[in-house]
Amino acid sequence: MGSCAAPSTKQWHQFTIARSLQQCLKKPAFPKEIRFDSPEQLLKQKRSLTLFRQSQSAMLKLQQNIKLDIKGGMKF
């Protein structure tokens, strides 16, 4: 009969590293080129990009306001 001894810490780490590498290799690569097969997809992409830019500019404005409030010593 074989022994059922627990693996050493080194063996366990090697196993977990090997398993995580296998999981990473199984993932399909993200396509670098996005294809829009329909006008709806193109419009959806444009809308999401517009929303992203709007939220980005709003966040930058908020950051600037917070910096000004901190420099001015105002509490909000």
C-alpha positions in Angstrom: 0.0 0.0 0.0 1.1 3.5 -0.7 1.5 6.0 2.0 -0.9 8.9 2.4 1.6 11.3 3.8 0.8 15.0 3.4 2.9 16.8 0.9 5.6 19.1 2.1 5.2 22.9 1.9 7.6 23.1 -1.0 5.6 20.4 -2.9 2.4 22.2 -2.2 3.7 25.5 -3.4 5.0 23.9 -6.6 1.6 22.3 -7.1 -0.3 25.5 -6.7 2.0 27.4 -9.0 1.7 24.7 -11.7 -2.1 24.7 -11.3 -2.3 28.5 -11.6 -0.1 28.5 -14.7 -2.3 25.9 -16.3 -5.4 28.0 -15.6 -3.8 31.0 -17.1 -2.8 29.1 -20.2 -6.3 27.8 -20.7 -7.8 31.3 -21.0 -8.4 32.4 -24.5 -6.5 35.4 -25.6 -8.4 38.7 -25.8 -8.8 39.8 -29.4 -6.8 42.9 -30.1 -9.2 43.9 -32.9 -12.8 44.6 -32.0 -15.2 43.9 -34.9 -18.5 45.5 -35.1 -20.8 43.3 -37.2 -23.9 45.5 -36.9 -24.7 49.2 -36.6 -26.3 48.5 -33.2 -23.0 47.3 -31.8 -21.2 50.4 -33.2 -23.8 52.7 -31.6 -23.5 50.9 -28.3 -19.7 51.2 -28.3 -20.0 54.9 -29.1 -22.5 55.5 -26.3 -20.3 53.6 -23.8 -17.2 55.6 -24.8 -19.1 58.8 -24.5 -20.4 57.9 -21.0 -16.8 56.9 -20.0 -15.5 60.2 -21.1 -18.2 62.1 -19.3 -17.6 60.3 -16.1 -13.9 60.7 -16.4 -14.2 64.5 -16.9 -16.6 64.7 -13.9 -14.2 62.8 -11.7 -11.3 65.0 -12.7 -13.4 68.1 -11.9 -14.3 66.7 -8.5 -10.6 65.9 -7.8 -9.7 69.5 -8.7 -12.5 70.8 -6.4 -11.3 68.6 -3.6 -7.7 69.8 -4.1 -8.8 73.4 -4.0 -10.9 72.8 -0.8 -7.9 71.2 0.9 -5.6 74.0 -0.1 -8.1 76.7 0.9 -8.7 75.0 4.3 -12.4 74.7 3.7 -14.3 71.8 5.2 -17.1 70.1 3.3 
